[in-house]
């Protein structure tokens, strides 16, 4: 289970997408190789205006990096992100997904490690 954390991005969705593609995509391509083909990208929490570009980016990366698997989460605590990454690592058919975490609802679906 490997996690690539994206630092704070600009508030404007177009600027955030441009920064993500310019700065993070090359590093993600290297990180998935180092991670043995399974990577979770952790985006900072954002409003609904960022969901579309984030999902499209993760889906494009999943196609480009196949047979490697890449999924993403948005928001959540470190524990919730780790729980989601563990879930993704144990789900070999799951790739190209973006899940929003809130720590309250995530625990019912993704049990947090003790």
C-alpha positions, 0 to 999 in steps of 0.5 A: 500500500503506497500513498502519494499525497498532493499538497495544497492546490489553488482554489480555482479548479482550472488552476488546480488541474493545471498545477496537478498535471504539471507538477504531480503527474510525472511524480505519480508515474514514478511513484507507481513504479516504486510502489509495485503497481498499486498507488493511492493518490490523496488529494486535499479536501475541496468543494464539488467544483474539483471532483470532475477534473480529479476523477478524469485525471485519475481515470486517465492515469489508470488507463495510461499506467495499466496494468498498474492500479491507481485510485484516489481519495479526497479529504479525510484524516491520515487514518481514513486515508490509510484505511482507504489505501489498504482497501484499494490494495486488497481489491485487485479489480479496482482502479481509476476511482475517486472516493471522498472521505469524511472520517464519520462515514468512512469508518462504516465502510472502511474500518480504521486500523487500531 
